[in-house]
Every structure is written in structure tokens, then in C-alpha cells.
Amino acid sequence: MKGYIQVYTGDGKGKTSAALGLAVRALGRGKKVCIVQFMKGIETGEILFFEGKPGIVIKQFGTGEFVMEPGEGEKNSAYQALNYAKEQMLSGSFDIIILDEINVALQMQLLGVSAVLDFLRQKPEDVEVVLTGRNAPKELLEIADLVTEMREVKHYYKKGIGAREGIEY
């Protein structure tokens, strides 16, 4: 089966959730999935659910702290994540590679767009790659086969409601 490049972006909620849904669907069909989470280092529902399950690897690269002014540590972590994803993609062990929040890492200049484009150019023909996060750069939108933009119409964050366990993390 041919693998494509998918981008889930936009200011609305649901980008990671859509990618995780795709992972569940793929696992149900016997596919192997690798999820690499950029800029995340907290215990999330998906970590608790997927950890140790057959057919899926999920790995976080980040401190767990909200990054305002990225330093060398955050940049190193982002490049480690991309290198790890590349190893997994080229290993032949996975059908789908999900790069969660990579677009935000690009926006914060933790990674160079050229490094991600190089990664995508090395994608084996039969591997699907999904990139999530707000503000996907135009270069990724151009190379992608599928682009979905989540648009916020209304959000309870604006009422002061924070991230909720089991819903947002």
C-alpha cells in the first residue's frame, strides 16, 4: 500500500486527537505505528493507553514545561525526536509515523524546515507520515498529499477553562 504525507494544522482543537484516531484505526487493521511527540514530556492519556501495547511505540521528547523562549536543550530535544523518527521510519518496522506537534517545533525554530523536508524526502514509498500542530509552514503544505485545517469556531478556553485530564491530555 502506498503511504502518503498528511498534515493536520490550524488553530482549532483536534489535531493530535485526529492523529491518535488514525493510529487506533491502523492498529485495528494490524498496522504498526510509531508516534513521536515533540515538546511533550507529561503523562498523557495516550501514553497511559498505548504504552506497552503491541504494534505501537510512543515516545515523548520534551521537558514537560511550556516553552516560551526555546534554548539549546529544547532544540537538541527536537532534533533527537526527528532523528529517532527517521530511524523508526527507515527501520521497516512501521507502517505509520506520527510526528505530533512538529509544526509547533518548526514555528518556534527548534527545527529547521529543511531538516523536516529532508526527512520527508527519505520516506519509504509504503510508509504514511502524519505531521500535527498549528501553523504548518507552507513548504510542508506544498509537499503534503493531504492537509486538514482545524478551525476554531468556539472554545471553552476563552471562558478560562484549562486543559482537562482525559480530554486535552
Order of alpha helices (4+ residues) and beta strands (2+ residues): beta-alpha-beta-alpha-beta-alpha-beta-alpha-alpha-beta-alpha-beta
